[in-house]
Amino acid sequence: MPTTRHHGFLIAAPQSGSGKTTLCLAIMAALTRRGLAVMPFKCGPDFIDPGYHRAITGRASINLDSWMCSTEFLRQTFLSALASPPSRSDNPIAIIEGVMGLFDGIGPSCSEGSSASIAALTGMPVVLVVNARGMAASAAALVKGFARFDPLVTVAGVIFNNVGSDSHAALLREVLQQHTGLPCFGCLPRASEVEIPSRHLGLVTSEDRPLPPEFIAQLADLAERCLQLDELLLLGSDSLSHATTPANRSPNRVESSPRIAVARDEAFCFCYDDNLRLLREAGAELVSFSPLHDRALPPRISGIYLPGGYPELYAAQLADNRAMRQEIKQAVESGMPVYGECGGFMYLTKGMLDGADFVGVFPVRARMLPKRKALGYREAWLLQDTILGPAGVTMRGHEFHYSEIGEMPATVERCYRVTRRGEHICDEGYRHKNCLGSYLHLHFGSLPSLASSLIAACRRYGST
């Protein structure tokens, strides 16, 4: 049977903090500057890195998560993205940024939630980024162990980061070749001038602080100078041609297409691209708006989606936009379907404990904590029929925040039974009329009917 060649690779590391993100951005910047179509992907539940991928490549970065989504959904998502490259190139390059260490997943097995699982599922070879500070032959021992750990994962070569000198680089190349036979695709020096600033939830977002052109040029120059990019471009995988045919994803236009307003600005920028894609494919017309800058909701809408983000950093500005807060509150009271998650949920509360007022649908206030409040995968079982689906269905997502809300009154409905690794941790998914708010970032790919259920609710509202 004929095969199709997919060019690309997955950039992984033995552990977090090895330099994956900076390296990925440098490679993306260099290849984009060469005029190639770079198709970015990110392993795991991350919103910040994909924002930087988009800023550099001009292409939406797709999250690939083997715990939240099924193997078939991920495979079709990956292959569909590669089958629709920008018009400037017929030969896209897939660059997948890993998460944590290569084999680190949800538990002792590397089969769910790990970069390794995505490498095996997509067939992409792994380029291992090794922080070589203070290492010589030990670096080769580390690489050898990673290369042999899982027969389903192919380590194609290594990039050494934090290399101290030319002689250090030469030594690393020599021991790598002698003990593993794997190629070294480059050595990055210690280069603090290309580090990206960070804050409590990770890197500063590209929406909050856009990458200046000169910084992107620095990244591209670094990759051209220090990496064997032409060798990296030869990497990829062969797959059966019948498997590369994307699923039929034509939007359903038999019924009316409800307009759903999606908050997208500096304060609300944490949203899976797949969530938006699934809404469009289920028949929605999505229109962006800014709770920060716009004074009114878009016209003729029958639903609102408030993704996560950093509303606490813009609390005063959000509070000052009283017209927008009032319009959203009126939409909720009219029965319009409104879905808010994490930062979007916070915006639906009365506001911040320090006094900044938000929409006020839910009668509590939020406060920021000095330490992280919650982090990890979550599964939610619907206790009630909601705008996202009927009682009894389960959804998957993740939770990551430094804020907490006050005690929610018992009179406010709880629609989610939330579990972590099978253990019940809380009931939330708060509802007022057709407004649903939660700290969970749901991935609609975990249950694709979520999108069609939300659209059905919007259609019902629009027909009244």
C-alpha positions as CSV (number, residue, x, y, z in Angstrom):
1,M,0.0,0.0,0.0
2,P,1.4,3.5,-0.8
3,T,2.8,5.6,1.9
4,T,2.9,9.4,2.5
5,R,5.8,11.2,4.1
6,H,5.1,13.6,6.9
7,H,8.0,15.9,7.6
8,G,8.5,17.0,11.2
9,F,9.6,16.0,14.7
10,L,8.7,16.2,18.4
11,I,11.0,18.2,20.6
12,A,11.2,16.7,24.1
13,A,13.5,16.7,27.0
14,P,14.4,14.5,30.0
15,Q,12.8,17.1,32.4
16,S,11.0,20.4,32.5
17,G,13.3,23.5,32.4
18,S,15.6,22.1,29.8
19,G,14.8,24.8,27.2
20,K,12.2,23.1,25.0
21,T,10.1,26.2,24.5
22,T,12.9,28.6,23.6
23,L,14.4,26.0,21.2
24,C,11.0,25.3,19.6
25,L,10.4,29.0,19.0
26,A,13.9,29.4,17.6
27,I,13.4,26.6,15.1
28,M,9.9,27.8,14.2
29,A,11.2,31.4,13.7
30,A,14.1,30.2,11.4
31,L,12.0,27.9,9.3
32,T,9.2,30.5,8.9
33,R,11.7,33.1,7.9
34,R,12.9,30.6,5.2
35,G,9.3,30.6,3.8
36,L,8.4,27.1,5.0
37,A,4.9,26.2,6.3
38,V,5.4,25.4,10.0
39,M,2.5,23.5,11.6
40,P,2.9,23.9,15.4
41,F,1.5,21.5,18.0
42,K,1.8,21.4,21.8
43,C,1.6,18.3,24.0
44,G,-0.6,18.5,27.0
45,P,-3.0,21.1,28.5
46,D,-1.1,24.3,27.8
47,F,-2.3,27.7,26.5
48,I,0.7,29.9,26.7
49,D,3.2,28.1,24.5
50,P,0.7,27.7,21.7
51,G,0.1,31.5,21.8
52,Y,3.8,32.0,21.1
53,H,3.7,29.3,18.4
54,R,1.0,31.2,16.6
55,A,2.7,34.6,17.0
56,I,5.8,33.2,15.2
57,T,4.3,31.0,12.6
58,G,1.0,32.7,11.9
59,R,-0.7,29.3,12.4
60,A,-2.9,28.1,15.2
61,S,-1.1,25.7,17.4
62,I,-3.0,22.5,18.2
63,N,-2.9,20.8,21.6
64,L,-2.4,17.1,21.5
65,D,-3.3,15.4,24.8
66,S,-3.6,11.6,25.1
67,W,-5.5,11.7,28.4
68,M,-8.1,14.2,27.6
69,C,-8.8,13.0,24.0
70,S,-9.1,9.6,22.3
71,T,-6.4,8.2,20.0
72,E,-8.7,8.4,17.0
73,F,-9.6,12.1,17.7
74,L,-5.9,13.0,18.1
75,R,-4.8,11.1,15.0
76,Q,-7.5,12.8,12.9
77,T,-6.7,16.2,14.4
78,F,-3.0,15.8,13.6
79,L,-3.5,14.5,10.1
80,S,-6.2,17.1,9.2
81,A,-3.9,19.9,10.2
82,L,-1.1,18.5,8.0
83,A,-3.5,18.1,5.2
84,S,-4.4,21.8,5.1
85,P,-1.2,23.8,5.1
86,P,-0.9,27.5,4.3
87,S,-1.1,28.2,0.5
88,R,2.6,29.2,0.6
89,S,3.7,25.6,0.8
90,D,2.5,22.2,-0.1
91,N,5.0,20.5,2.2
92,P,4.3,21.5,5.8
93,I,6.7,20.8,8.6
94,A,5.1,19.6,11.8
95,I,6.9,20.7,15.0
96,I,5.4,19.3,18.2
97,E,6.6,20.8,21.5
98,G,6.6,18.3,24.3
99,V,5.6,18.7,27.9
100,M,7.5,17.9,31.1
101,G,9.9,15.0,30.6
102,L,9.5,12.8,27.5
103,F,8.0,9.9,29.4
104,D,6.2,11.8,32.2
105,G,2.4,11.2,32.0
106,I,-0.5,11.0,34.3
107,G,0.9,8.1,36.4
108,P,3.6,5.5,36.4
109,S,2.7,4.6,32.8
110,C,3.9,6.8,29.9
111,S,0.9,5.8,27.8
112,E,-1.4,8.7,28.8
113,G,-0.7,12.4,28.9
114,S,3.0,12.1,28.0
115,S,5.0,13.5,25.1
116,A,6.1,9.9,24.4
117,S,2.5,8.8,23.8
118,I,2.0,11.6,21.2
119,A,5.3,10.6,19.5
120,A,4.1,7.0,19.2
121,L,0.6,8.1,18.1
122,T,1.8,10.5,15.4
123,G,4.9,8.5,14.4
124,M,7.0,11.6,14.7
125,P,10.7,11.1,15.7
126,V,11.9,12.7,18.9
127,V,14.6,15.3,19.1
128,L,15.9,15.2,22.7
129,V,16.9,18.5,24.3
130,V,19.5,17.9,27.0
131,N,20.6,20.5,29.4
132,A,24.3,19.8,29.3
133,R,25.4,22.3,32.0
134,G,28.1,20.5,34.0
135,M,27.9,17.3,32.0
136,A,30.1,15.4,29.6
137,A,30.0,11.6,29.2
138,S,27.0,11.5,31.6
139,A,25.0,13.2,28.9
140,A,25.6,10.3,26.6
141,A,24.5,7.8,29.3
142,L,21.3,9.8,29.8
143,V,20.5,9.9,26.1
144,K,21.2,6.2,25.7
145,G,18.7,5.3,28.4
146,F,16.0,7.5,26.8
147,A,16.7,6.1,23.4
148,R,16.2,2.5,24.6
149,F,13.3,3.1,27.1
150,D,10.3,2.6,24.8
151,P,10.5,0.7,21.5
152,L,7.5,2.7,20.2
153,V,9.4,6.0,20.5
154,T,12.2,6.8,18.1
155,V,14.9,9.2,19.4
156,A,16.3,10.6,16.2
157,G,19.0,12.8,17.7
158,V,20.0,15.3,20.3
159,I,20.3,19.1,20.8
160,F,22.5,20.1,23.7
161,N,21.5,23.3,25.6
162,N,23.5,25.4,28.0
163,V,26.8,24.5,26.4
164,G,29.6,26.4,28.0
165,S,32.2,26.6,25.2
166,D,33.3,25.3,21.8
167,S,35.4,22.6,23.5
168,H,32.5,21.6,25.7
169,A,30.4,21.2,22.5
170,A,33.1,19.1,20.8
171,L,33.3,16.8,23.8
172,L,29.5,16.3,23.9
173,R,29.4,15.5,20.2
174,E,32.2,13.0,20.6
175,V,30.7,11.1,23.6
176,L,27.3,11.1,22.0
177,Q,28.6,9.5,18.8
178,Q,30.8,7.1,20.6
179,H,28.2,5.7,23.1
180,T,24.9,6.1,21.2
181,G,25.6,6.6,17.5
182,L,22.9,9.3,17.4
183,P,23.5,12.6,15.7
184,C,23.9,15.9,17.4
185,F,21.7,18.5,15.7
186,G,23.3,21.4,17.5
187,C,24.6,23.0,20.6
188,L,23.0,26.0,22.1
189,P,25.1,28.3,24.3
190,R,23.9,30.0,27.4
191,A,21.9,32.8,25.8
192,S,19.8,34.8,28.4
193,E,19.0,37.4,25.8
194,V,16.4,35.1,24.3
195,E,14.7,34.0,27.5
196,I,11.0,34.8,27.7
197,P,9.7,36.4,30.9
198,S,7.5,34.4,33.2
199,R,4.8,34.9,35.9
200,H,2.9,32.6,38.3
201,L,1.1,30.5,35.7
202,G,4.1,30.2,33.4
203,L,5.4,32.3,30.6
204,V,4.0,35.8,30.0
205,T,1.3,35.4,27.2
206,S,2.0,36.6,23.7
207,E,-1.3,38.6,23.9
208,D,-0.1,40.4,27.1
209,R,3.4,41.1,25.8
210,P,3.7,40.5,22.0
211,L,7.1,39.3,20.8
212,P,8.9,42.2,19.1
213,P,10.2,41.5,15.6
214,E,13.8,41.9,16.7
215,F,13.4,39.2,19.3
216,I,11.9,36.8,16.8
217,A,14.9,37.6,14.5
218,Q,17.2,36.9,17.4
219,L,15.6,33.5,17.8
220,A,15.9,32.7,14.1
221,D,19.5,33.8,14.0
222,L,20.3,31.6,17.0
223,A,18.8,28.5,15.3
224,E,20.6,29.2,12.0
225,R,23.9,29.7,13.8
226,C,23.8,26.8,16.2
227,L,21.6,24.1,14.7
228,Q,21.7,21.8,11.7
229,L,18.4,22.9,10.4
230,D,18.8,21.1,7.0
231,E,19.3,17.8,8.8
232,L,16.2,18.4,11.0
233,L,14.1,19.1,7.9
234,L,14.9,15.5,6.7
235,L,13.2,14.0,9.7
236,G,9.6,12.7,9.6
237,S,7.6,9.5,9.4
238,D,5.9,7.4,6.7
239,S,2.3,6.5,7.1
240,L,-0.3,4.7,5.1
241,S,-1.9,7.0,2.6
242,H,-5.5,5.9,3.6
243,A,-4.8,6.9,7.2
244,T,-3.9,10.5,6.1
245,T,-7.4,11.2,4.7
246,P,-9.0,13.6,7.2
247,A,-12.4,12.8,8.6
248,N,-15.4,14.5,6.9
249,R,-15.6,17.7,9.0
250,S,-17.9,19.8,6.8
251,P,-20.0,22.1,9.1
252,N,-23.6,21.2,9.5
253,R,-25.6,23.9,7.7
254,V,-28.9,22.1,7.5
255,E,-30.2,24.1,10.5
256,S,-29.5,27.8,11.3
257,S,-26.0,28.8,12.3
258,P,-26.2,30.5,15.7
259,R,-23.7,33.3,16.4
260,I,-21.7,32.7,19.5
261,A,-19.6,35.5,20.9
262,V,-16.1,34.3,22.1
263,A,-14.1,36.5,24.4
264,R,-10.6,36.9,23.0
265,D,-8.2,39.6,24.3
266,E,-5.4,40.0,26.7
267,A,-7.5,39.0,29.7
268,F,-9.2,36.0,28.0
269,C,-6.8,34.1,25.8
270,F,-6.7,30.5,27.2
271,C,-8.8,28.5,24.7
272,Y,-8.2,25.2,22.9
273,D,-8.2,25.8,19.2
274,D,-10.0,22.4,18.9
275,N,-12.9,23.8,21.0
276,L,-13.5,26.6,18.5
277,R,-13.0,24.3,15.5
278,L,-15.5,21.8,16.9
279,L,-18.1,24.6,17.5
280,R,-17.6,25.7,13.9
281,E,-17.9,22.2,12.5
282,A,-21.1,21.7,14.5
283,G,-22.6,24.7,12.8
284,A,-21.8,27.8,14.9
285,E,-20.7,31.1,13.6
286,L,-18.1,32.4,16.0
287,V,-17.5,36.1,16.5
288,S,-14.8,37.5,18.7
289,F,-15.2,40.3,21.2
290,S,-13.2,41.9,24.0
291,P,-14.6,42.4,27.5
292,L,-11.7,44.8,28.0
293,H,-12.1,47.1,25.0
294,D,-15.6,46.7,23.5
295,R,-18.5,48.5,25.0
296,A,-21.2,46.2,23.6
297,L,-21.6,42.5,22.7
298,P,-21.6,41.6,19.1
299,P,-25.1,41.9,17.5
300,R,-27.5,39.0,16.8
301,I,-25.7,36.5,19.1
302,S,-27.4,33.6,20.8
303,G,-24.6,32.4,23.1
304,I,-21.4,33.6,24.8
305,Y,-18.2,31.7,25.5
306,L,-15.8,33.1,28.1
307,P,-12.5,31.2,28.1
308,G,-9.8,31.4,30.7
309,G,-7.0,33.9,31.0
310,Y,-5.7,36.5,33.4
311,P,-8.7,38.6,34.4
312,E,-7.1,39.4,37.8
313,L,-4.3,41.3,36.0
314,Y,-6.9,43.5,34.2
315,A,-9.5,43.7,37.1
316,A,-9.6,47.5,37.2
317,Q,-10.1,47.8,33.4
318,L,-12.7,45.0,33.3
319,A,-14.5,46.7,36.2
320,D,-14.4,50.1,34.5
321,N,-16.1,48.6,31.4
322,R,-19.5,48.7,33.1
323,A,-21.4,48.7,29.8
324,M,-20.0,45.3,28.8
325,R,-20.6,43.9,32.3
326,Q,-24.2,45.0,32.2
327,E,-24.8,43.6,28.7
328,I,-23.4,40.1,29.7
329,K,-25.5,40.2,32.9
330,Q,-28.6,41.0,30.9
331,A,-27.9,38.3,28.4
332,V,-27.6,35.7,31.2
333,E,-30.9,36.9,32.8
334,S,-32.6,36.6,29.4
335,G,-31.7,33.0,29.4
336,M,-28.9,33.1,26.8
337,P,-26.5,30.2,27.0
338,V,-23.3,31.4,28.5
339,Y,-20.3,29.2,29.3
340,G,-17.3,30.5,31.4
341,E,-14.3,28.5,32.5
342,C,-11.5,29.4,34.9
343,G,-10.8,33.1,34.2
344,G,-14.1,33.4,32.3
345,F,-15.9,31.9,35.4
346,M,-14.1,34.4,37.6
347,Y,-15.4,37.2,35.4
348,L,-19.0,35.9,36.0
349,T,-18.6,36.3,39.8
350,K,-19.2,39.5,41.7
351,G,-15.5,40.4,41.2
352,M,-12.2,40.3,43.1
353,L,-12.1,40.4,46.9
354,D,-10.1,43.7,46.8
355,G,-13.2,45.4,45.4
356,A,-13.0,45.3,41.6
357,D,-16.5,44.4,40.3
358,F,-17.2,41.9,37.5
359,V,-20.4,40.7,36.0
360,G,-22.0,39.4,39.2
361,V,-24.0,36.4,38.0
362,F,-22.5,34.2,40.8
363,P,-22.8,35.8,44.3
364,V,-19.2,35.2,45.3
365,R,-15.8,37.0,45.0
366,A,-12.5,35.6,44.0
367,R,-9.1,36.2,45.5
368,M,-5.5,35.4,44.5
369,L,-3.4,33.2,46.6
370,P,0.4,33.2,47.1
371,K,0.6,29.5,46.2
372,R,-1.1,27.5,43.5
373,K,-4.6,26.4,44.4
374,A,-5.1,23.6,41.9
375,L,-3.3,21.8,39.1
376,G,-4.0,18.6,37.2
377,Y,-6.3,16.6,35.0
378,R,-10.0,16.4,36.0
379,E,-13.0,14.3,34.9
380,A,-16.4,15.7,35.3
381,W,-19.7,13.8,35.3
382,L,-22.8,15.8,34.5
383,L,-25.3,15.6,37.4
384,Q,-28.0,17.6,35.5
385,D,-29.0,18.3,32.0
386,T,-27.0,21.4,30.9
387,I,-26.1,23.4,27.9
388,L,-23.1,21.1,27.4
389,G,-25.1,17.8,27.4
390,P,-27.5,15.5,29.3
391,A,-27.0,14.2,32.8
392,G,-24.7,11.2,33.0
393,V,-22.1,12.1,30.3
394,T,-18.5,12.5,31.3
395,M,-16.1,15.2,30.1
396,R,-12.3,15.7,30.6
397,G,-10.2,18.7,31.1
398,H,-7.7,20.2,33.5
399,E,-7.5,22.7,36.3
400,F,-4.7,25.2,36.9
401,H,-5.2,28.4,38.9
402,Y,-3.9,30.5,41.8
403,S,-7.3,31.9,42.7
404,E,-10.2,30.7,44.8
405,I,-13.8,31.8,45.2
406,G,-15.7,32.4,48.4
407,E,-18.3,29.9,49.7
408,M,-20.9,29.5,46.9
409,P,-24.4,29.6,48.4
410,A,-26.2,26.2,48.4
411,T,-29.0,27.8,46.4
412,V,-26.7,27.8,43.3
413,E,-26.9,24.6,41.4
414,R,-23.9,22.3,41.1
415,C,-23.9,20.4,37.8
416,Y,-20.5,18.7,37.8
417,R,-19.3,15.8,39.9
418,V,-15.5,16.3,39.6
419,T,-13.0,13.5,40.1
420,R,-9.2,13.3,40.0
421,R,-7.8,9.9,39.2
422,G,-11.2,8.4,40.0
423,E,-11.5,10.0,43.4
424,H,-14.3,12.5,44.0
425,I,-12.9,15.9,44.9
426,C,-15.9,18.3,44.6
427,D,-19.2,19.2,43.0
428,E,-19.1,22.4,41.0
429,G,-20.1,23.5,37.5
430,Y,-22.2,26.3,38.9
431,R,-25.4,27.3,37.1
432,H,-27.7,30.3,37.0
433,K,-30.4,29.9,34.4
434,N,-28.5,28.9,31.2
435,C,-25.2,30.3,32.5
436,L,-22.6,27.6,33.4
437,G,-19.4,28.5,35.2
438,S,-16.5,26.3,36.3
439,Y,-12.8,26.3,37.1
440,L,-12.3,23.4,34.7
441,H,-10.8,24.0,31.3
442,L,-12.8,21.4,29.3
443,H,-11.4,20.0,26.1
444,F,-14.4,19.5,23.8
445,G,-12.4,16.8,22.0
446,S,-12.9,14.6,25.1
447,L,-16.6,14.5,24.2
448,P,-17.2,16.0,20.8
449,S,-21.0,16.1,21.5
450,L,-20.3,19.0,23.9
451,A,-20.0,21.4,20.9
452,S,-23.3,20.2,19.3
453,S,-25.1,20.4,22.7
454,L,-24.0,24.0,23.2
455,I,-25.1,24.9,19.7
456,A,-28.4,23.2,20.2
457,A,-29.0,25.3,23.3
458,C,-28.1,28.4,21.4
459,R,-30.5,27.5,18.6
460,R,-33.3,27.0,21.2
461,Y,-32.6,30.4,22.7
462,G,-32.4,32.1,19.2
463,S,-35.8,30.6,18.3
464,T,-37.6,32.0,21.3
